[in-house]
Amino acid sequence: MASPEDMEEMWNNPEVFKEWSKSGEKKGKVRFSQDEKKRPYLSRIEVKVFLYMSTKQVLKFKSYSTMQLQKLYFRNTSSVLCALAELLSMRFVYGIGPNAGIMGLDYSTAFWLYMELGFRAYKVDSIDDLTKPFVSMYFGAAYFLWLSEYEGRERTPQFVVQAYIAGPKNVNFQETGPMWLKFEEALSYFEDIKKKDSLANLLEDVEII
């Protein structure tokens, strides 16, 4: 599921600790929740914390400035990524449809991020690696942040979301359609994510330039 260091950080999060303790989980023996079809999934709290940790790893690699971090977080980066996970995989660990994993990212994109852009906190030797939540979220966050500066321009959240789902060449602001409405609905599930708290914690954890 995750490295010992990642799991320790998860347990140290008050929301995760409360949820896991309530469900009878113990350190070293945390299991995925399962639906009636025995498909493993993550709770919204788990998604929120997993994605925060994954985004933090990406930002450490990129060495963003304080101003850049502020722009990213005032654009609701955490909640938008959570909503994408809700929309694209319904939080199922193995994903749904043709793309694997929580973030619904195709293997070729993840491999490109790994090989060409140097995002190497996790290996992606095969598509099966993307069924590991931390791996999927790490590369999903990396792709999201790459899209936020696509072609050297600061992009709007609407562009980044559409580009993540359909590809940057297929963004059409005139035709948002039902997918955008579904995204907005998914986003409403994560409105409790406090931007200023996320930013304050991130600035403590990330080495900035």
CYANA upper distance limits for C-alpha pairs under 8 A (distance plus 0.5 A):
  1 MET  CA    132 LYS  CA      6.65
  1 MET  CA    133 PRO  CA      7.39
  1 MET  CA    134 PHE  CA      8.10
  2 ALA  CA      6 ASP  CA      6.42
  2 ALA  CA      7 MET  CA      6.66
  2 ALA  CA    132 LYS  CA      8.27
  2 ALA  CA    133 PRO  CA      8.30
  2 ALA  CA    134 PHE  CA      7.03
  3 SER  CA      7 MET  CA      6.71
  4 PRO  CA      8 GLU  CA      6.59
  5 GLU  CA      9 GLU  CA      6.85
  6 ASP  CA     10 MET  CA      6.74
  7 MET  CA     11 TRP  CA      6.69
  8 GLU  CA     12 ASN  CA      6.74
  9 GLU  CA     13 ASN  CA      7.07
 10 MET  CA     16 VAL  CA      6.89
 10 MET  CA     17 PHE  CA      8.04
 10 MET  CA     49 VAL  CA      7.75
 10 MET  CA     50 PHE  CA      8.19
 11 TRP  CA     16 VAL  CA      6.71
 11 TRP  CA     17 PHE  CA      5.72
 11 TRP  CA     27 LYS  CA      8.20
 12 ASN  CA     16 VAL  CA      8.20
 12 ASN  CA     17 PHE  CA      7.17
 13 ASN  CA     17 PHE  CA      6.48
 13 ASN  CA     49 VAL  CA      8.37
 14 PRO  CA     18 LYS  CA      6.60
 15 GLU  CA     19 GLU  CA      6.76
 15 GLU  CA     45 ILE  CA      7.51
 16 VAL  CA     20 TRP  CA      6.43
 16 VAL  CA     45 ILE  CA      7.20
 16 VAL  CA     46 GLU  CA      7.13
 16 VAL  CA     49 VAL  CA      8.29
 17 PHE  CA     21 SER  CA      6.32
 18 LYS  CA     22 LYS  CA      6.51
 19 GLU  CA     23 SER  CA      6.89
 20 TRP  CA     24 GLY  CA      6.83
 20 TRP  CA     25 GLU  CA      5.65
 20 TRP  CA     26 LYS  CA      8.08
 20 TRP  CA     30 VAL  CA      8.28
 21 SER  CA     25 GLU  CA      6.00
 21 SER  CA     26 LYS  CA      7.59
 25 GLU  CA     29 LYS  CA      7.04
 25 GLU  CA     30 VAL  CA      5.92
 25 GLU  CA     31 ARG  CA      7.91
 26 LYS  CA     30 VAL  CA      6.66
 32 PHE  CA     40 PRO  CA      6.02
 32 PHE  CA     41 TYR  CA      6.71
 32 PHE  CA     42 LEU  CA      7.17
 33 SER  CA     40 PRO  CA      6.02
 33 SER  CA     41 TYR  CA      6.09
 33 SER  CA     42 LEU  CA      6.99
 33 SER  CA     43 SER  CA      8.22
 34 GLN  CA     38 LYS  CA      5.50
 34 GLN  CA     39 ARG  CA      5.60
 34 GLN  CA     40 PRO  CA      4.84
 34 GLN  CA     41 TYR  CA      6.41
 35 ASP  CA     39 ARG  CA      5.95
 35 ASP  CA     40 PRO  CA      7.21
 35 ASP  CA     41 TYR  CA      7.93
 39 ARG  CA     92 PHE  CA      7.48
 39 ARG  CA     93 VAL  CA      8.38
 40 PRO  CA     92 PHE  CA      6.44
 40 PRO  CA     93 VAL  CA      6.20
 40 PRO  CA     94 TYR  CA      8.05
 41 TYR  CA     91 ARG  CA      5.97
 41 TYR  CA     92 PHE  CA      4.61
 41 TYR  CA     93 VAL  CA      5.55
 42 LEU  CA     46 GLU  CA      6.34
 42 LEU  CA     47 VAL  CA      6.70
 42 LEU  CA     91 ARG  CA      6.07
 42 LEU  CA     92 PHE  CA      7.04
 42 LEU  CA     93 VAL  CA      7.36
 43 SER  CA     47 VAL  CA      6.75
 43 SER  CA     91 ARG  CA      7.84
 44 ARG  CA     48 LYS  CA      6.58
 44 ARG  CA     82 CYS  CA      8.50
 44 ARG  CA     91 ARG  CA      8.34
 44 ARG  CA    190 PHE  CA      8.39
 45 ILE  CA     49 VAL  CA      6.82
 46 GLU  CA     50 PHE  CA      6.34
 47 VAL  CA     51 LEU  CA      6.43
 47 VAL  CA     82 CYS  CA      6.95
 47 VAL  CA     85 ALA  CA      8.38
 47 VAL  CA     91 ARG  CA      8.04
 48 LYS  CA     52 TYR  CA      6.73
 48 LYS  CA     78 SER  CA      7.80
 48 LYS  CA     79 SER  CA      8.07
 48 LYS  CA     82 CYS  CA      6.62
 49 VAL  CA     53 MET  CA      6.77
 50 PHE  CA     54 SER  CA      6.68
 50 PHE  CA    133 PRO  CA      8.30
 50 PHE  CA    134 PHE  CA      7.23
 50 PHE  CA    137 MET  CA      7.86
 51 LEU  CA     55 THR  CA      6.42
 51 LEU  CA     78 SER  CA      7.39
 51 LEU  CA     81 LEU  CA      7.75
 51 LEU  CA     82 CYS  CA      7.59
 51 LEU  CA    134 PHE  CA      8.44
 51 LEU  CA    137 MET  CA      6.44
 51 LEU  CA    138 TYR  CA      8.03
 51 LEU  CA    141 ALA  CA      8.04
 52 TYR  CA     56 LYS  CA      6.67
 52 TYR  CA     78 SER  CA      6.85
 53 MET  CA     57 GLN  CA      6.96
 54 SER  CA     58 VAL  CA      6.98
 54 SER  CA    134 PHE  CA      7.19
 54 SER  CA    137 MET  CA      6.49
 54 SER  CA    138 TYR  CA      5.21
 54 SER  CA    141 ALA  CA      7.30
 55 THR  CA     59 LEU  CA      6.66
 55 THR  CA     78 SER  CA      8.40
 55 THR  CA    137 MET  CA      8.45
 55 THR  CA    138 TYR  CA      7.07
 55 THR  CA    141 ALA  CA      6.04
 55 THR  CA    142 ALA  CA      7.91
 56 LYS  CA     60 LYS  CA      6.69
 56 LYS  CA    202 LEU  CA      7.27
 56 LYS  CA    205 ASP  CA      8.13
 56 LYS  CA    206 VAL  CA      7.26
 57 GLN  CA     61 PHE  CA      6.99
 57 GLN  CA    121 ALA  CA      8.17
 57 GLN  CA    138 TYR  CA      7.92
 58 VAL  CA     62 LYS  CA      6.80
 58 VAL  CA    119 PHE  CA      7.97
 58 VAL  CA    138 TYR  CA      7.40
 58 VAL  CA    141 ALA  CA      7.50
 58 VAL  CA    142 ALA  CA      6.42
 59 LEU  CA     63 SER  CA      6.41
 59 LEU  CA     64 TYR  CA      6.79
 59 LEU  CA    206 VAL  CA      7.43
 60 LYS  CA     64 TYR  CA      8.08
 60 LYS  CA    206 VAL  CA      5.96
 60 LYS  CA    207 GLU  CA      6.78
 60 LYS  CA    208 ILE  CA      8.31
 61 PHE  CA    119 PHE  CA      7.93
 63 SER  CA    206 VAL  CA      8.41
 63 SER  CA    207 GLU  CA      7.25
 63 SER  CA    208 ILE  CA      6.14
 63 SER  CA    209 ILE  CA      6.74
 64 TYR  CA     68 GLN  CA      6.32
 64 TYR  CA     69 LEU  CA      6.74
 64 TYR  CA    208 ILE  CA      6.49
 64 TYR  CA    209 ILE  CA      7.08
 65 SER  CA     69 LEU  CA      6.76
 65 SER  CA    208 ILE  CA      5.91
 65 SER  CA    209 ILE  CA      5.62
 66 THR  CA     70 GLN  CA      6.74
 66 THR  CA    203 LEU  CA      7.97
 66 THR  CA    208 ILE  CA      6.84
 66 THR  CA    209 ILE  CA      7.88
 67 MET  CA     71 LYS  CA      6.81
 68 GLN  CA     72 LEU  CA      6.74
 69 LEU  CA     73 TYR  CA      6.66
 69 LEU  CA    199 LEU  CA      8.01
 69 LEU  CA    203 LEU  CA      8.48
 70 GLN  CA     74 PHE  CA      6.37
 70 GLN  CA    199 LEU  CA      7.43
 71 LYS  CA     75 ARG  CA      6.72
 72 LEU  CA     76 ASN  CA      7.48
 72 LEU  CA     77 THR  CA      6.37
 73 TYR  CA     77 THR  CA      5.82
 73 TYR  CA     78 SER  CA      7.73
 73 TYR  CA    195 LYS  CA      6.73
 73 TYR  CA    198 SER  CA      8.06
 73 TYR  CA    199 LEU  CA      6.72
 74 PHE  CA    195 LYS  CA      6.94
 75 ARG  CA    157 PRO  CA      7.35
 76 ASN  CA     80 VAL  CA      6.50
 76 ASN  CA    195 LYS  CA      7.09
 77 THR  CA     81 LEU  CA      6.68
 78 SER  CA     82 CYS  CA      6.79
 78 SER  CA    193 ILE  CA      8.06
 79 SER  CA     83 ALA  CA      6.63
 79 SER  CA    187 LEU  CA      7.06
 79 SER  CA    190 PHE  CA      6.15
 79 SER  CA    191 GLU  CA      7.38
 79 SER  CA    193 ILE  CA      6.91
 80 VAL  CA     84 LEU  CA      6.74
 80 VAL  CA    161 VAL  CA      8.42
 80 VAL  CA    187 LEU  CA      6.89
 81 LEU  CA     85 ALA  CA      6.83
 81 LEU  CA    141 ALA  CA      7.66
 81 LEU  CA    144 PHE  CA      8.37
 82 CYS  CA     86 GLU  CA      6.79
 82 CYS  CA    187 LEU  CA      7.93
 82 CYS  CA    190 PHE  CA      7.53
 83 ALA  CA     87 LEU  CA      6.57
 83 ALA  CA    183 PHE  CA      6.94
 83 ALA  CA    184 GLU  CA      8.43
 83 ALA  CA    186 ALA  CA      5.43
 83 ALA  CA    187 LEU  CA      5.21
 83 ALA  CA    189 TYR  CA      8.10
 83 ALA  CA    190 PHE  CA      7.60
 84 LEU  CA     88 LEU  CA      6.33
 84 LEU  CA    103 MET  CA      7.31
 84 LEU  CA    161 VAL  CA      8.29
 84 LEU  CA    183 PHE  CA      7.49
 84 LEU  CA    186 ALA  CA      8.11
 85 ALA  CA     89 SER  CA      6.16
 85 ALA  CA     90 MET  CA      7.00
 85 ALA  CA     91 ARG  CA      6.37
 85 ALA  CA    102 ILE  CA      6.13
 85 ALA  CA    103 MET  CA      5.42
 85 ALA  CA    104 GLY  CA      7.73
 86 GLU  CA     90 MET  CA      4.92
 86 GLU  CA     91 ARG  CA      5.88
 86 GLU  CA    186 ALA  CA      6.61
 87 LEU  CA    182 LYS  CA      7.55
 87 LEU  CA    183 PHE  CA      6.68
 87 LEU  CA    186 ALA  CA      6.83
 88 LEU  CA     95 GLY  CA      8.13
 88 LEU  CA     96 ILE  CA      7.84
 88 LEU  CA    102 ILE  CA      8.01
 88 LEU  CA    103 MET  CA      7.02
 88 LEU  CA    104 GLY  CA      6.00
 89 SER  CA     93 VAL  CA      8.33
 89 SER  CA     95 GLY  CA      5.19
 89 SER  CA     96 ILE  CA      5.76
 89 SER  CA    101 GLY  CA      7.59
 89 SER  CA    102 ILE  CA      5.90
 89 SER  CA    103 MET  CA      7.05
 89 SER  CA    104 GLY  CA      6.53
 90 MET  CA     95 GLY  CA      8.04
 90 MET  CA     96 ILE  CA      8.19
 90 MET  CA    102 ILE  CA      8.23
 91 ARG  CA     95 GLY  CA      7.73
 91 ARG  CA    102 ILE  CA      6.06
 92 PHE  CA     96 ILE  CA      7.67
 92 PHE  CA    101 GLY  CA      7.77
 92 PHE  CA    102 ILE  CA      6.48
 93 VAL  CA    101 GLY  CA      6.00
 93 VAL  CA    102 ILE  CA      5.83
 93 VAL  CA    131 THR  CA      6.40
 93 VAL  CA    132 LYS  CA      7.56
 93 VAL  CA    133 PRO  CA      6.88
 94 TYR  CA    100 ALA  CA      6.11
 94 TYR  CA    101 GLY  CA      5.12
 94 TYR  CA    102 ILE  CA      7.15
 94 TYR  CA    130 LEU  CA      8.42
 94 TYR  CA    131 THR  CA      5.35
 94 TYR  CA    132 LYS  CA      8.34
 95 GLY  CA     99 ASN  CA      7.10
 95 GLY  CA    100 ALA  CA      5.30
 95 GLY  CA    101 GLY  CA      4.77
 95 GLY  CA    102 ILE  CA      5.85
 95 GLY  CA    103 MET  CA      8.07
 95 GLY  CA    104 GLY  CA      6.76
 95 GLY  CA    131 THR  CA      7.77
 96 ILE  CA    100 ALA  CA      7.33
 96 ILE  CA    101 GLY  CA      8.27
 96 ILE  CA    104 GLY  CA      8.12
 99 ASN  CA    104 GLY  CA      5.63
 99 ASN  CA    105 LEU  CA      6.49
 99 ASN  CA    106 ASP  CA      5.68
 99 ASN  CA    107 TYR  CA      8.15
100 ALA  CA    104 GLY  CA      6.11
100 ALA  CA    105 LEU  CA      7.16
100 ALA  CA    106 ASP  CA      7.23
100 ALA  CA    107 TYR  CA      8.29
100 ALA  CA    127 ILE  CA      7.42
100 ALA  CA    128 ASP  CA      8.04
100 ALA  CA    130 LEU  CA      6.42
100 ALA  CA    131 THR  CA      6.42
101 GLY  CA    105 LEU  CA      7.58
101 GLY  CA    130 LEU  CA      5.62
101 GLY  CA    131 THR  CA      4.83
101 GLY  CA    132 LYS  CA      7.37
101 GLY  CA    133 PRO  CA      7.29
101 GLY  CA    136 SER  CA      6.21
102 ILE  CA    131 THR  CA      7.66
102 ILE  CA    133 PRO  CA      6.73
102 ILE  CA    136 SER  CA      6.62
102 ILE  CA    137 MET  CA      7.41
103 MET  CA    136 SER  CA      6.29
103 MET  CA    137 MET  CA      6.50
103 MET  CA    140 GLY  CA      6.19
104 GLY  CA    136 SER  CA      8.38
104 GLY  CA    140 GLY  CA      8.49
105 LEU  CA    109 THR  CA      7.43
105 LEU  CA    110 ALA  CA      7.43
105 LEU  CA    130 LEU  CA      8.45
105 LEU  CA    136 SER  CA      7.74
105 LEU  CA    139 PHE  CA      8.33
105 LEU  CA    140 GLY  CA      6.89
106 ASP  CA    110 ALA  CA      7.09
106 ASP  CA    127 ILE  CA      8.47
107 TYR  CA    111 PHE  CA      6.51
107 TYR  CA    124 VAL  CA      8.49
107 TYR  CA    126 SER  CA      7.87
107 TYR  CA    127 ILE  CA      5.92
107 TYR  CA    130 LEU  CA      7.89
108 SER  CA    112 TRP  CA      6.59
109 THR  CA    113 LEU  CA      6.72
110 ALA  CA    114 TYR  CA      6.72
110 ALA  CA    124 VAL  CA      7.65
110 ALA  CA    139 PHE  CA      6.37
110 ALA  CA    140 GLY  CA      8.41
110 ALA  CA    143 TYR  CA      8.48
111 PHE  CA    115 MET  CA      6.50
111 PHE  CA    124 VAL  CA      6.68
111 PHE  CA    125 ASP  CA      8.45
112 TRP  CA    116 GLU  CA      5.88
112 TRP  CA    117 LEU  CA      7.51
113 LEU  CA    117 LEU  CA      5.46
113 LEU  CA    118 GLY  CA      6.91
113 LEU  CA    119 PHE  CA      6.31
113 LEU  CA    139 PHE  CA      7.75
113 LEU  CA    142 ALA  CA      8.02
113 LEU  CA    143 TYR  CA      7.83
114 TYR  CA    118 GLY  CA      5.62
114 TYR  CA    119 PHE  CA      5.22
114 TYR  CA    120 ARG  CA      6.00
114 TYR  CA    123 LYS  CA      7.99
114 TYR  CA    124 VAL  CA      7.88
115 MET  CA    119 PHE  CA      8.04
119 PHE  CA    139 PHE  CA      8.15
119 PHE  CA    142 ALA  CA      7.91
122 TYR  CA    135 VAL  CA      6.58
122 TYR  CA    138 TYR  CA      8.42
123 LYS  CA    129 ASP  CA      8.04
123 LYS  CA    135 VAL  CA      8.40
124 VAL  CA    129 ASP  CA      6.09
124 VAL  CA    130 LEU  CA      7.74
124 VAL  CA    135 VAL  CA      8.49
125 ASP  CA    129 ASP  CA      7.33
126 SER  CA    130 LEU  CA      8.29
127 ILE  CA    131 THR  CA      8.01
128 ASP  CA    132 LYS  CA      8.15
129 ASP  CA    135 VAL  CA      7.25
129 ASP  CA    136 SER  CA      8.23
130 LEU  CA    135 VAL  CA      6.25
130 LEU  CA    136 SER  CA      5.26
131 THR  CA    135 VAL  CA      8.07
131 THR  CA    136 SER  CA      7.11
132 LYS  CA    136 SER  CA      6.67
133 PRO  CA    137 MET  CA      6.50
134 PHE  CA    138 TYR  CA      6.39
135 VAL  CA    139 PHE  CA      6.84
136 SER  CA    140 GLY  CA      6.42
137 MET  CA    141 ALA  CA      6.41
138 TYR  CA    142 ALA  CA      6.69
139 PHE  CA    143 TYR  CA      6.55
140 GLY  CA    144 PHE  CA      6.62
141 ALA  CA    145 LEU  CA      6.63
142 ALA  CA    146 TRP  CA      6.61
143 TYR  CA    147 LEU  CA      6.62
143 TYR  CA    164 TYR  CA      8.14
144 PHE  CA    148 SER  CA      6.80
144 PHE  CA    160 VAL  CA      7.26
144 PHE  CA    161 VAL  CA      8.48
144 PHE  CA    164 TYR  CA      7.17
145 LEU  CA    149 GLU  CA      7.47
146 TRP  CA    150 TYR  CA      6.72
147 LEU  CA    155 ARG  CA      7.97
147 LEU  CA    160 VAL  CA      6.20
147 LEU  CA    163 ALA  CA      7.72
147 LEU  CA    164 TYR  CA      7.98
147 LEU  CA    168 PRO  CA      8.14
148 SER  CA    153 ARG  CA      8.34
148 SER  CA    154 GLU  CA      6.51
148 SER  CA    155 ARG  CA      5.52
148 SER  CA    156 THR  CA      7.72
148 SER  CA    157 PRO  CA      8.12
148 SER  CA    160 VAL  CA      6.30
149 GLU  CA    153 ARG  CA      5.57
149 GLU  CA    154 GLU  CA      5.34
149 GLU  CA    155 ARG  CA      6.40
150 TYR  CA    154 GLU  CA      7.67
150 TYR  CA    155 ARG  CA      7.42
155 ARG  CA    159 PHE  CA      6.75
155 ARG  CA    160 VAL  CA      7.10
156 THR  CA    160 VAL  CA      6.87
157 PRO  CA    161 VAL  CA      6.57
158 GLN  CA    162 GLN  CA      6.67
158 GLN  CA    173 PHE  CA      8.50
159 PHE  CA    163 ALA  CA      6.39
159 PHE  CA    168 PRO  CA      8.38
159 PHE  CA    171 VAL  CA      7.07
159 PHE  CA    173 PHE  CA      8.24
160 VAL  CA    164 TYR  CA      6.45
160 VAL  CA    168 PRO  CA      8.31
161 VAL  CA    165 ILE  CA      6.82
162 GLN  CA    166 ALA  CA      6.40
162 GLN  CA    167 GLY  CA      7.64
162 GLN  CA    168 PRO  CA      7.92
162 GLN  CA    170 ASN  CA      8.37
162 GLN  CA    171 VAL  CA      6.22
162 GLN  CA    172 ASN  CA      8.42
162 GLN  CA    180 TRP  CA      8.47
163 ALA  CA    167 GLY  CA      4.81
163 ALA  CA    168 PRO  CA      4.63
163 ALA  CA    169 LYS  CA      7.82
163 ALA  CA    170 ASN  CA      7.34
163 ALA  CA    171 VAL  CA      6.31
164 TYR  CA    168 PRO  CA      7.60
166 ALA  CA    170 ASN  CA      6.45
166 ALA  CA    171 VAL  CA      7.63
167 GLY  CA    171 VAL  CA      7.55
172 ASN  CA    176 THR  CA      7.42
176 THR  CA    180 TRP  CA      6.00
176 THR  CA    181 LEU  CA      8.42
177 GLY  CA    181 LEU  CA      7.48
178 PRO  CA    182 LYS  CA      6.69
179 MET  CA    183 PHE  CA      6.69
180 TRP  CA    184 GLU  CA      6.73
181 LEU  CA    185 GLU  CA      6.78
182 LYS  CA    186 ALA  CA      6.70
183 PHE  CA    187 LEU  CA      6.58
184 GLU  CA    188 SER  CA      6.91
185 GLU  CA    189 TYR  CA      7.66
186 ALA  CA    190 PHE  CA      7.99
187 LEU  CA    191 GLU  CA      7.20
193 ILE  CA    198 SER  CA      8.28
194 LYS  CA    198 SER  CA      6.74
195 LYS  CA    199 LEU  CA      6.62
196 LYS  CA    200 ALA  CA      6.50
197 ASP  CA    201 ASN  CA      6.65
198 SER  CA    202 LEU  CA      6.50
199 LEU  CA    203 LEU  CA      6.60
200 ALA  CA    204 GLU  CA      7.04
201 ASN  CA    205 ASP  CA      6.84
202 LEU  CA    206 VAL  CA      6.29
203 LEU  CA    207 GLU  CA      8.07
203 LEU  CA    208 ILE  CA      8.00
